[in-house]
Amino acid sequence: MSLTYFVKSTWQRSWILFHFDRAHKNLSNNNLTRIPSHLSNSIEYLDVSYNKISSIVHGDLSGLTHLCFLKVTHCGLQYISPDAFSSNSEMKILNISYNHLTVIPNLHWPQLRILDLSANLYPSYALPASFGNLSYLSILAISSKNATSVNVKDFVPLKNGCLKKIIFGDGTELQNYEHGSFSQLRSLQEVVLKVTFCQRFDIFSNMIMDFDQTQTKKIQLVKLFPDQCTIKTDPFMAFKDLRVLSNLSIVDTWLNSSVMGKLFKNVWKSSFEETVFLNITYNEDTPDGFRLPKQNHTTNLRSFILDGVHHNQYHYPTFNVSMELVNKLTYLKFSGTGMNILPCNLISVIKSLQVLDLSNNLLNEGGFWWIGCSSHKVFPALRKLSLSHNRFNDLAEIAKNVNDMKFLESLDLSFNSISIGKPCFWPPHLTELSLSHNNLGNNVFHYLSPYFQKIDLSKTGISVIPLNFISSFPRLMYLYLSFNSIQVIPEDLRAPMLVRLHIDQNAITFISQKSMEGFPKLRTLKAGRNPFSCDCDSFWFMTVYNKSLLSDWPQDYSCSTPPSFSGRRLETYEHGWLSCQPGLQAAVVLSVLSVVGVALAIIVYACDGIWYTKMLWVWIRVKRRGYKRADRLLNATFRYHAFISYSQHDSTWVGSQLVPELERSGLSLCVHERDFEPGKWIVDNIIHCVEDSYKSLFILSKHFVQSEWCNYELFFAQHRAISVNDDSLVFVLLEPIPTDSLPKKFLKLRTLLRRKTYLEWPADERKQRVFWCNLKAILQTLNQSKILKDVATDIAEMCPLVSVKE
């Protein structure tokens, strides 16, 4: 489990903040009188604050064996039994502040890291001996308005521990402090002291000296002096003897000019390197205000921060400080002071100043670069300047003036009233500029420098990124465009040096692959809180893009459209690969078509599809010719009684018996060997003979069904018979042929042989006479011309097949 914490205190409202992977249970403000017994064993975080739980006894938490965070604040808690936490060995953070406990509970958790016991009713600060087992305890907050003294034995159990930070006191004054009480906490690094002093400054001095004997570098004094306190002595005399303490913060405290003078006279002689004043109420009780004359020794002070000054006077506070005392400062911050004019000597004297923060004041161009100051040697070493939350407005004037700051690298102009119009000429050494929270619009890109490496244009009214924008900034590495109205990232943008891009809180619906290809060195992208469209446009970003580059993934990425997915996290949205990839779709379709084509080819080949295709082509030609001659068929007559189709292997029987016998009876026969027209295509000869014959006589044998030309002849005769619905087909079985053994090409022949009566050539001579009589009867007619004419009419009306020679 990973966590980030801020310990809650009386001087600053902050909260213990957890980022957890498993179970979390918040039961605060539920009017509970005890901790519920039905809680899941998997719970790791439990908050039961703001209830009416007066006690925690054995069994209340026995089922929560994985509990590592417990918060029981503002519950009126009065009693914790010695074995109340016996089952919670994994506890890492315990907050039982703001209750009515009179006894500091026994704790035996070796894994405990943070413990908040502040704002209770302990009569003393004596820690139980069991605290000696808290070997990993790093932060302790403890206070009680009933405990007015601190003894050496109180913190002995933590003497050999690794406590790094202590938050002590609740804003009341101590009556007694035994020297050495805190010096035994050798591992201390940071102290927050919330104890007020007005008379017993000896206690204050002893505590400060004790902290200086540990590893403490940073000390914060909260509400150091109570209201209505008259200070006549020097409360800071101990500062000049400090050797380890390096950072002093004074918070939520009133200071008058006389006390401020005493403070700085000692700070200048101390080991402090940084002095911070936060939310100070200042009053001048001396005629000349705050005075700090020249000192005869050097100082360690390198950083001075004044953030938030309140005064009840009708004029600005007066500060008379020898600039020689501050000429070694490298960091200076005057924020929230109401400053509207920058003193001239402050500009030029501090030769070592590298960072100047004048945010949250009333400065403008005239107040910062006012005419009474020399424009030469302005901030000779300054590298970073913050002018945010002021009243600057002319960007061109600012660009002109910063040319005098020869080493300035970073300029913050956020939260001003900046306007653009005149050309801006920026110095080449300025590489970072922040114009965020100024209403500038899309034209702002034309007023920037090609030397910029870091640009912050968050919330500046930008709706479009110009295509040539990035090319104007070849050195750009950091770009911030958050809180604008940008709808799309152009695909042609190229920023070869860009490593960080923020485009969150815009109107972007998708991020394409091509738009990201222009940033080969990008390492951090922040694009959350945009109205993403969960469709194929976002498919690449959701499935392929490296999410480790997204600093706000996945919590800030959700669908906006379509409505059915609105509010759904992008990480849970699933879209089919095939539906969003045209290339893959084409490949699948081609594969399927190829398989189907191969299958059809196999089927066609297996079922003699090639032969049927040829027949179809010929049939189409016959149909085409038939339509052209339909009007002439009504008067047509047939040349032959029968067209004889046979295999060449059966020509002996046909030539010696069939043809002589029928022609002796006056029948006209068409025989291909004799009647086919020389030089004409064989298929055309077949078609003509079939169309010019009243009947088609097929001599069936095993050789017949193996003949390719016999197949053609049968096909056309069969088509004619089906089209005109007549009885023009006559079959003679020269030898027995089982119908099931016929090739697939003769599917219709199989059906015809099953339905129609056919003649069989008998071996017996007596039966042969009957055969000839039957065959002649089939081929002869009483009124030949009439029948032939009727047949021709049927052919023309229903499905004309007869063609003419063209």
C-alpha positions in Angstrom: 0.0 0.0 0.0 1.3 3.4 -0.9 0.3 6.5 1.1 0.8 10.2 1.4 0.1 11.9 4.7 -0.2 15.3 6.3 -0.7 15.3 10.0 -3.6 17.4 11.2 -2.8 20.2 13.7 -4.5 23.1 15.4 -2.7 25.8 13.5 -3.3 24.4 10.0 -6.2 22.4 8.7 -4.8 19.4 6.8 -5.9 15.9 6.4 -4.3 12.5 6.4 -4.6 11.5 2.8 -4.4 7.9 1.7 -3.9 6.3 -1.7 -4.8 2.7 -1.2 -5.3 -0.4 -3.3 -7.7 -2.4 -1.1 -10.6 -2.0 1.3 -11.6 1.4 2.6 -14.4 2.1 5.1 -15.5 5.6 6.0 -18.1 5.6 8.8 -17.6 9.2 10.0 -20.7 11.2 11.0 -22.9 8.0 11.4 -24.0 8.7 15.0 -22.2 5.5 16.1 -21.7 4.7 19.8 -19.2 1.9 19.2 -17.2 0.5 16.4 -19.4 -2.0 14.4 -18.6 -5.6 14.9 -19.7 -6.8 11.4 -16.8 -5.2 9.5 -14.9 -7.1 6.9 -11.6 -8.7 7.8 -10.1 -7.2 4.6 -10.5 -3.6 5.7 -7.2 -1.6 5.8 -8.5 1.9 6.2 -11.2 2.8 8.9 -12.5 6.2 9.7 -15.1 6.5 12.5 -14.5 10.2 13.3 -17.3 12.6 14.4 -19.3 9.9 16.2 -20.1 9.2 19.9 -17.7 6.5 20.6 -16.6 6.8 24.3 -14.4 3.7 24.5 -12.5 1.1 22.5 -12.2 -2.2 24.3 -10.9 -5.7 23.5 -13.0 -7.2 20.7 -14.0 -4.0 19.0 -11.2 -4.3 16.4 -10.3 -8.0 16.9 -11.7 -9.0 13.5 -9.7 -6.3 11.6 -6.4 -8.1 11.4 -5.3 -6.3 8.2 -6.1 -2.8 9.6 -3.2 -0.4 9.0 -5.0 3.0 9.3 -7.4 4.0 12.1 -8.9 7.5 12.6 -11.0 8.1 15.6 -11.2 11.9 16.1 -13.9 14.2 17.6 -15.7 11.2 19.2 -15.5 12.1 22.9 -13.2 9.1 23.3 -12.4 8.6 27.0 -11.0 5.1 27.4 -8.9 2.6 25.5 -8.3 -0.7 27.1 -4.7 -2.0 27.3 -5.6 -5.0 24.9 -7.9 -3.0 22.6 -5.3 -3.2 19.7 -3.9 -6.7 20.4 -5.1 -8.0 17.0 -4.0 -5.1 14.9 -0.3 -5.8 14.5 -0.2 -4.3 11.0 -1.2 -0.8 12.2 0.9 1.9 10.6 -1.1 5.1 11.3 -3.2 5.9 14.3 -5.1 9.2 14.8 -7.0 9.6 18.1 -6.7 13.4 18.4 -9.4 15.8 19.6 -10.9 13.4 22.2 -11.1 13.3 26.0 -8.4 10.7 26.8 -6.7 11.2 30.1 -4.3 8.3 29.7 -1.9 7.8 26.8 -2.7 4.3 25.6 -0.2 1.5 25.6 0.9 0.7 22.1 3.1 -2.3 21.0 3.1 -2.0 17.2 6.6 -2.2 15.8 5.2 -1.2 12.3 3.6 2.1 13.5 4.8 5.1 11.5 2.6 8.0 12.4 0.8 8.7 15.8 -1.4 11.6 16.5 -2.3 12.0 20.2 -2.9 15.8 20.1 -5.8 17.8 21.7 -6.6 15.3 24.5 -6.7 15.7 28.3 -3.6 14.0 29.5 -2.4 15.4 32.8 1.2 14.9 31.7 3.3 14.1 28.6 4.8 10.9 30.2 4.8 8.2 27.5 4.2 4.6 28.4 7.2 2.2 28.5 5.5 0.3 25.6 6.5 3.2 23.3 10.0 1.8 23.4 8.7 -0.9 21.0 7.7 1.7 18.4 11.0 1.3 16.6 9.7 2.7 13.2 7.7 5.7 14.6 8.7 8.7 12.5 6.0 11.3 13.3 4.5 12.1 16.6 1.9 14.7 17.4 1.0 15.2 21.1 -0.7 18.0 23.1 -2.9 18.5 26.1 -4.2 21.7 27.7 -4.0 19.9 31.1 -0.3 19.2 30.8 1.7 22.3 31.6 5.1 20.9 32.2 7.6 18.7 30.4 10.0 16.4 32.3 13.1 14.5 31.1 11.5 11.1 31.8 8.4 11.9 29.7 10.1 11.0 26.4 12.6 8.5 27.6 10.8 5.5 25.8 11.6 7.2 22.5 15.2 7.8 23.3 16.5 5.0 21.1 13.8 5.3 18.4 14.0 6.9 15.0 11.5 9.7 15.5 12.0 12.3 12.7 9.3 14.9 13.4 7.4 16.0 16.5 4.4 18.3 16.6 4.2 19.5 20.2 1.7 21.7 22.0 -1.8 23.1 21.4 -1.2 26.8 21.7 -1.1 27.1 25.5 1.8 28.2 27.7 4.0 25.9 29.6 4.7 26.4 33.3 7.8 24.3 33.5 10.3 22.6 31.2 13.1 20.4 32.4 16.3 21.1 30.4 17.3 18.0 28.3 13.8 16.7 27.8 13.9 17.0 23.9 17.7 16.8 23.4 17.5 13.0 24.1 15.5 12.6 20.8 18.7 12.4 18.8 17.1 11.5 15.5 14.8 14.5 15.3 15.0 16.5 12.0 11.9 18.7 12.1 9.9 20.3 14.9 6.5 22.1 15.0 6.3 23.9 18.3 2.8 25.1 19.1 3.5 26.6 22.5 3.0 30.3 23.3 5.5 32.4 25.4 5.0 35.7 27.1 6.8 35.7 30.5 8.8 32.4 30.7 11.2 33.0 27.8 13.8 30.9 29.7 11.6 27.9 28.9 11.7 29.0 25.2 15.4 29.3 25.2 15.9 25.9 26.9 13.7 24.2 24.4 15.4 25.8 21.4 18.8 24.8 22.7 17.7 21.2 23.3 16.4 20.9 19.7 19.8 22.3 18.5 21.5 19.4 20.2 19.6 16.9 18.0 19.7 16.5 14.2 16.9 19.1 13.9 17.4 21.4 10.9 13.9 22.9 10.7 11.8 24.4 13.4 8.4 26.0 13.1 7.0 28.3 15.8 3.2 28.5 15.6 1.5 31.4 17.5 4.7 32.2 19.3 3.2 35.1 21.3 -0.3 35.3 22.8 -2.5 38.3 22.1 -2.2 41.2 24.5 1.4 40.3 25.5 4.0 43.0 26.3 7.5 41.9 25.6 10.2 43.9 27.4 13.1 41.4 27.2 14.9 39.8 24.3 13.2 36.4 23.8 15.6 35.4 21.0 18.9 35.6 22.8 19.5 31.9 22.5 19.6 32.1 18.7 23.1 33.5 18.5 24.4 30.3 20.1 22.7 27.9 17.7 24.9 25.5 15.7 22.6 23.0 13.9 19.2 24.7 13.3 19.1 26.2 9.8 15.5 26.8 9.0 13.2 29.1 11.1 9.5 29.6 10.4 7.2 31.8 12.4 3.5 31.2 11.7 0.3 32.9 12.7 2.0 35.3 15.1 1.8 39.0 15.8 5.1 40.9 15.7 5.7 44.6 16.3 8.7 46.5 15.1 10.6 46.4 18.3 10.3 42.6 18.6 11.2 42.2 14.9 14.4 44.2 15.5 15.4 41.9 18.4 14.6 38.8 16.3 16.8 39.8 13.4 19.7 41.0 15.5 19.9 37.4 16.8 19.0 35.7 13.5 21.9 37.5 11.8 24.3 35.9 14.4 22.7 32.5 14.4 23.1 29.4 12.2 19.8 30.0 10.4 20.1 30.0 6.7 16.4 30.5 5.9 13.8 32.6 7.7 10.1 32.3 6.9 7.3 34.5 8.1 3.8 33.1 7.3 0.6 35.0 8.0 2.1 37.6 10.3 0.3 40.5 12.0 2.6 43.5 12.1 2.4 46.7 14.1 4.9 49.5 14.4 5.5 50.5 18.0 8.7 52.5 17.3 8.8 56.0 15.6 11.1 54.8 12.8 9.5 51.5 12.2 11.6 48.4 11.7 15.3 49.3 11.9 18.2 46.9 11.4 21.5 48.8 11.3 24.8 47.5 10.0 26.3 44.6 11.9 30.0 43.9 12.5 29.9 40.2 11.6 28.8 38.0 8.8 25.6 36.1 8.5 24.5 32.6 7.4 21.2 33.8 6.1 20.6 33.0 2.4 16.8 32.9 2.1 14.1 35.2 3.4 10.4 34.6 2.9 7.6 37.0 4.0 4.3 35.5 2.9 1.2 37.2 4.2 1.4 40.4 6.2 -1.5 42.1 8.0 -1.3 45.5 9.5 -3.9 48.0 10.9 -2.0 51.2 10.1 -3.0 54.0 7.7 0.4 53.9 6.0 2.8 51.3 4.6 5.2 49.8 7.1 8.6 51.3 7.3 11.7 49.1 6.9 15.2 50.6 7.4 17.6 47.7 6.8 21.2 48.0 5.9 21.5 46.4 2.5 25.0 45.0 3.4 23.2 42.6 5.7 21.3 41.0 2.9 23.8 41.1 0.2 24.4 37.3 0.4 20.7 36.4 0.0 20.1 34.0 -2.9 16.3 33.6 -2.3 13.9 36.5 -1.5 10.1 36.4 -1.3 7.8 39.2 -0.5 4.3 37.9 -1.1 0.9 39.2 0.1 2.5 42.4 1.4 0.5 45.0 -0.6 3.8 46.2 -2.2 3.2 48.5 -5.2 6.7 50.1 -5.6 9.9 48.2 -5.5 12.8 50.0 -3.6 15.6 50.9 -5.9 18.4 49.7 -3.6 16.7 46.3 -3.3 17.1 46.0 -7.1 20.8 46.6 -7.4 22.4 45.9 -4.0 21.7 42.2 -3.6 24.3 41.0 -6.0 23.9 37.3 -5.1 20.1 37.2 -5.4 19.1 34.4 -7.8 15.4 33.9 -7.0 12.9 36.8 -6.4 9.3 36.1 -5.7 7.0 39.2 -5.6 3.8 37.4 -6.2 0.4 38.4 -4.8 1.1 42.1 -4.5 0.0 45.4 -6.2 2.9 45.8 -8.6 2.7 46.9 -12.3 5.3 48.0 -14.9 5.7 51.5 -13.3 6.0 50.1 -9.8 8.6 47.5 -10.6 10.6 49.5 -13.1 9.8 52.9 -11.7 11.4 56.0 -13.2 13.3 56.9 -10.0 15.5 53.9 -10.2 18.5 53.4 -12.5 18.0 50.9 -15.2 21.6 49.7 -15.1 22.9 46.8 -13.0 19.4 45.6 -12.3 19.5 42.2 -10.4 22.9 41.3 -11.7 22.6 37.6 -10.7 18.9 37.0 -10.8 17.8 33.8 -12.6 14.2 33.4 -11.6 11.6 36.1 -11.2 7.9 35.6 -10.1 5.5 38.4 -10.7 2.3 36.4 -10.6 -0.9 37.7 -9.0 -0.1 41.4 -9.7 -1.3 44.1 -12.0 1.1 43.9 -15.0 -0.5 44.4 -18.4 2.0 45.4 -21.2 3.8 42.3 -22.4 6.0 44.3 -24.9 7.1 46.7 -22.1 8.0 43.7 -19.8 10.0 42.0 -22.6 11.9 45.2 -23.2 12.8 45.7 -19.5 13.9 42.1 -18.8 16.7 42.6 -21.3 18.5 44.4 -18.6 18.5 41.3 -16.4 21.4 39.6 -18.1 21.1 36.2 -16.3 17.3 35.9 -16.1 16.2 32.5 -17.2 12.6 32.2 -15.8 9.8 34.7 -15.7 6.3 34.1 -14.1 3.6 36.5 -15.2 0.6 34.3 -14.4 -2.6 35.7 -12.9 -2.1 39.2 -14.2 -4.0 41.4 -16.8 -1.5 40.9 -19.6 -2.5 42.3 -23.1 -0.7 41.8 -26.4 -0.5 44.0 -29.4 3.0 45.4 -29.9 5.9 43.2 -30.9 7.9 41.6 -28.1 11.7 41.4 -28.2 12.8 38.8 -25.6 16.4 38.3 -24.5 17.9 35.0 -25.7 18.9 34.0 -22.2 15.3 33.9 -21.0 14.2 30.3 -21.5 11.1 29.9 -19.3 7.9 32.0 -19.4 4.5 31.6 -17.7 1.6 33.5 -19.0 -1.1 31.3 -17.5 -4.5 32.7 -16.4 -4.3 35.7 -18.7 -6.8 36.2 -21.5 -4.5 36.3 -24.5 -6.2 34.2 -27.3 -4.7 32.3 -30.2 -2.4 35.1 -31.3 -0.2 34.8 -28.2 2.1 32.4 -30.1 3.3 35.3 -32.2 4.6 37.2 -29.2 6.9 34.5 -27.8 10.6 33.9 -28.2 12.1 31.1 -30.3 14.6 30.6 -27.4 12.0 29.5 -25.0 12.4 26.0 -23.6 9.4 26.1 -21.2 6.1 27.8 -21.9 3.0 27.9 -19.7 -0.1 29.1 -21.5 -2.7 27.4 -19.3 -6.1 29.1 -19.2 -5.2 31.8 -21.7 -8.2 31.4 -24.0 -6.5 29.3 -26.7 -8.8 27.3 -28.9 -6.5 26.4 -31.8 -2.8 25.3 -32.0 -1.3 26.9 -35.1 0.3 24.3 -37.5 3.5 26.3 -37.6 3.6 26.9 -33.8 6.0 24.2 -32.8 8.4 24.9 -35.6 8.9 28.4 -34.2 10.2 27.0 -31.0 12.9 24.4 -31.9 14.2 24.3 -28.3 10.9 23.8 -26.6 10.9 21.0 -23.9 8.0 21.8 -21.6 4.6 23.0 -22.9 1.5 23.6 -20.6 -1.8 24.3 -22.4 -4.2 23.2 -19.6 -7.6 24.8 -19.1 -8.2 26.0 -22.6 -10.7 25.3 -25.4 -8.4 23.3 -27.7 -10.4 20.7 -29.7 -7.7 18.8 -31.5 -3.9 18.3 -31.5 -2.8 18.9 -35.1 -1.2 15.8 -36.8 1.5 17.9 -38.4 3.0 19.3 -35.2 6.7 18.5 -34.8 8.5 19.1 -31.5 11.7 17.0 -31.5 12.8 18.2 -28.0 9.5 18.2 -26.2 9.6 16.0 -23.0 6.5 17.2 -21.1 3.1 18.2 -22.5 0.0 19.2 -20.5 -3.3 19.5 -22.5 -5.7 18.5 -19.7 -9.0 20.3 -19.2 -9.6 21.2 -22.9 -12.2 20.1 -25.5 -10.1 17.3 -27.0 -12.2 14.3 -28.0 -9.4 12.0 -29.2 -5.6 11.7 -29.4 -4.4 10.2 -32.7 -1.3 8.3 -33.3 -0.1 10.7 -36.0 -0.4 13.7 -33.5 1.9 11.9 -31.1 4.5 10.9 -33.7 5.8 14.5 -33.7 7.0 14.2 -30.1 9.6 11.4 -30.1 11.2 12.4 -26.8 7.9 12.9 -24.9 8.2 11.4 -21.4 5.2 12.9 -19.6 1.7 13.7 -21.0 -1.2 15.0 -19.0 -4.4 14.9 -21.0 -7.1 14.1 -18.5 -10.5 15.7 -17.9 -11.2 16.1 -21.7 -14.5 15.0 -23.3 -13.1 11.9 -24.9 -15.2 10.1 -27.5 -15.2 6.3 -26.9 -15.2 5.2 -30.5 -12.7 4.2 -33.2 -11.1 7.6 -33.1 -9.8 6.9 -29.6 -9.0 3.2 -30.2 -5.3 3.7 -30.7 -4.9 5.9 -27.6 -6.9 3.5 -25.4 -5.3 0.3 -26.5 -1.8 1.0 -27.8 -0.5 4.3 -26.3 2.0 3.8 -23.4 0.0 4.7 -20.3 3.2 5.0 -18.2 3.7 8.4 -19.9 0.3 9.7 -18.5 0.8 11.4 -15.2 -3.0 11.4 -14.5 -4.0 8.0 -15.8 -6.5 6.4 -15.2 -8.6 8.5 -12.8 -8.9 11.6 -15.0 -9.8 9.8 -18.3 -13.5 9.1 -19.0 -15.9 8.8 -21.9 -18.1 11.8 -22.9 -19.7 10.3 -26.0 -21.6 8.3 -27.0 -24.2 9.0 -24.3 -24.4 5.3 -23.4 -20.8 5.4 -22.3 -20.8 8.8 -20.7 -18.8 8.9 -17.4 -17.3 5.5 -18.0 -13.5 5.3 -17.5 -11.4 4.8 -20.6 -9.5 2.0 -18.9 -12.7 -0.1 -18.7 -13.9 0.6 -22.2 -13.5 -2.3 -24.6 -13.7 -2.0 -28.3 -13.3 -4.7 -30.9 -10.0 -4.8 -32.7 -11.6 -5.7 -36.0 -14.2 -3.0 -36.0 -11.6 -0.2 -35.6 -8.9 -1.4 -38.0 -9.8 -1.0 -41.7 -6.6 -2.7 -42.8 -7.4 -5.7 -40.6 -11.0 -5.7 -41.9 -9.8 -5.7 -45.5 -7.4 -8.6 -44.7 -10.1 -10.6 -43.1 -12.6 -9.9 -46.0 -10.0 -10.9 -48.6 -9.1 -14.0 -46.6 -12.8 -15.0 -46.4 -13.3 -14.3 -50.1 -10.2 -16.2 -51.0 -11.4 -19.2 -49.0 -14.9 -19.0 -50.5 -13.4 -18.6 -54.0 -11.2 -21.6 -53.5 -14.1 -23.6 -52.2 -16.3 -22.6 -55.1 -13.5 -23.5 -57.5 -13.2 -26.9 -56.0 -16.9 -27.4 -56.1 -17.1 -26.2 -59.7 -14.3 -28.5 -60.7 -15.7 -31.4 -58.9 -19.2 -30.9 -60.5 -17.8 -30.2 -64.0 -18.6 -26.5 -63.7 -16.3 -25.7 -66.6 -18.4 -27.8 -68.9 -21.6 -26.2 -67.7 -20.0 -22.8 -68.1 -19.2 -23.5 -71.7 -22.7 -24.7 -72.3 -24.0 -21.5 -70.7 -22.0 -19.4 -73.0 -23.3 -21.3 -76.0 -26.9 -21.1 -74.6 -26.6 -17.4 -74.4 -25.5 -17.2 -78.0 -28.5 -19.4 -78.9 -30.9 -17.2 -77.0 -29.5 -14.1 -78.7 -29.9 -15.5 -82.1 -33.3 -16.8 -81.2 -34.7 -13.4 -80.4 -33.4 -12.1 -83.7 -35.3 -14.8 -85.6 -38.4 -15.1 -83.5 -40.6 -13.4 -86.1 -39.4 -15.8 -88.8 -39.9 -19.0 -86.9 -43.7 -18.9 -87.4 -43.3 -19.8 -91.1 -40.4 -22.2 -90.7 -40.4 -25.9 -91.6 -38.1 -28.7 -90.5 -35.6 -30.3 -92.9 -35.2 -33.5 -91.0 -37.4 -36.0 -89.2 -34.6 -36.7 -86.8 -31.1 -35.6 -85.8 -29.1 -38.7 -84.8 -26.6 -38.3 -82.0 -24.2 -41.2 -81.4 -20.6 -42.0 -80.5 -18.1 -42.6 -83.2 -17.6 -46.1 -81.6 -21.2 -46.9 -82.5 -21.0 -45.6 -86.1 -21.0 -49.2 -87.5 -24.4 -50.0 -86.1 -25.8 -46.6 -87.1 -24.5 -46.7 -90.6 -25.3 -50.3 -91.4 -28.7 -50.7 -89.6 -30.3 -47.5 -88.2 -29.9 -45.1 -91.1 -30.7 -47.6 -94.0 -33.8 -48.9 -92.1 -35.3 -45.5 -91.4 -34.6 -43.9 -94.7 -36.2 -46.8 -96.6 -39.3 -45.8 -94.7 -39.2 -42.3 -96.2 -37.7 -40.5 -93.1 -35.2 -37.8 -93.6 -32.3 -38.1 -91.2 -29.4 -35.8 -90.2 -26.1 -37.6 -89.7 -23.1 -35.5 -88.7 -20.7 -37.4 -90.9 -22.8 -36.7 -93.9 -24.9 -33.6 -93.2 -22.6 -31.2 -91.2 -21.6 -28.2 -93.3 -17.9 -28.1 -93.9 -15.9 -25.1 -92.6 -18.5 -24.2 -89.9 -17.8 -24.4 -86.2 -18.9 -27.8 -84.9 -21.1 -26.3 -82.2 -22.9 -24.2 -84.8 -23.5 -27.3 -86.9 -25.0 -29.1 -83.9 -27.3 -26.2 -83.0 -28.5 -25.9 -86.6 -29.2 -29.6 -87.0 -31.1 -29.8 -83.7 -33.2 -26.8 -84.6 -33.9 -28.1 -88.2 -35.0 -31.6 -86.9 -38.4 -32.6 -85.6 -36.9 -35.1 -83.3 -33.5 -35.7 -81.7 -32.6 -39.4 -81.6 -29.9 -40.3 -79.1 -28.1 -43.7 -79.4 -27.1 -44.3 -75.8 -24.2 -46.5 -75.0 -21.2 -46.6 -72.7 -19.2 -44.8 -75.4 -21.9 -42.1 -75.7 -21.6 -40.9 -72.1 -17.8 -40.6 -72.5 -18.0 -38.5 -75.6 -17.5 -34.7 -75.2 -19.4 -33.9 -78.5 -22.3 -36.2 -77.6 -22.6 -34.1 -74.4 -22.9 -31.0 -76.4 -25.6 -32.5 -78.7 -27.6 -33.8 -75.7 -27.4 -30.4 -74.0 -28.9 -28.4 -76.9 -31.5 -30.9 -77.7 -32.5 -31.2 -74.0 -32.7 -27.4 -73.8 -35.0 -27.2 -76.8 -37.3 -29.9 -75.3 -37.5 -28.1 -72.0 -38.1 -24.7 -73.5 -41.0 -25.6 -75.8 -42.3 -28.3 -73.5 -42.6 -30.9 -76.3 -41.7 -34.5 -76.9 -38.7 -34.1 -79.2 -36.2 -36.3 -77.4 -36.0 -40.0 -78.4 -33.6 -42.4 -76.6 -32.4 -45.7 -77.9 -30.3 -47.8 -75.5 -27.9 -49.8 -77.6 -26.6 -51.5 -74.5 -27.7 -51.4 -70.9 -26.4 -48.4 -68.9 -27.2 -48.1 -65.1 -28.6 -44.6 -64.5 -26.6 -44.3 -61.2 -23.3 -44.8 -63.2 -23.9 -41.8 -65.5 -21.5 -38.9 -65.1 -22.6 -35.7 -63.2 -22.7 -33.9 -66.5 -25.8 -35.9 -67.4 -28.0 -34.9 -64.4 -30.9 -34.1 -66.7 -30.4 -37.3 -68.6 -30.8 -39.3 -65.4 -34.1 -37.6 -64.7 -35.3 -38.1 -68.3 -34.5 -41.8 -68.2 -36.4 -42.2 -65.0 -39.5 -40.4 -66.3 -39.6 -41.1 -70.1 -40.0 -44.4 -71.9 -37.1 -45.3 -74.0 -36.4 -48.0 -76.7 -33.9 -50.7 -76.1 -32.1 -52.4 -79.0 -32.9 -56.1 -78.6 -30.6 -59.0 -79.5 -33.6 -61.1 -80.7 -34.4 -60.6 -84.4 -38.1 -61.0 -83.9 -38.0 -58.3 -81.3 -36.0 -56.1 -83.6 -39.0 -55.9 -86.0 -41.1 -54.4 -83.1 -38.3 -52.0 -82.3 -38.3 -50.7 -85.9 -42.0 -50.3 -86.0 -42.1 -48.4 -82.7 -39.2 -46.1 -83.7 -40.7 -45.3 -87.1 -44.0 -44.5 -85.5 -42.4 -42.0 -83.2 -40.6 -40.2 -86.0 -43.5 -40.2 -88.5 -46.6 -37.8 -88.5 -49.8 -37.5 -90.6 -49.7 -33.8 -91.3 -46.1 -33.1 -91.2 -46.3 -29.4 -92.3 -48.9 -28.6 -89.6 -47.0 -30.2 -86.8 -43.8 -28.6 -87.9 -45.5 -25.2 -88.0 -47.1 -25.7 -84.5 -43.7 -26.7 -83.1 -42.1 -23.6 -84.6 -44.8 -21.4 -83.1 -44.3 -22.9 -79.6 -40.5 -22.3 -79.9 -41.0 -18.7 -80.9 -43.5 -17.9 -78.1 -41.9 -19.7 -75.1 -38.1 -19.8 -75.5 -36.8 -19.4 -79.0 -33.7 -21.4 -79.6 -33.4 -21.6 -83.3 -30.7 -19.5 -84.8 -30.1 -18.3 -88.3 -26.9 -18.3 -90.2 -25.4 -14.7 -90.0 
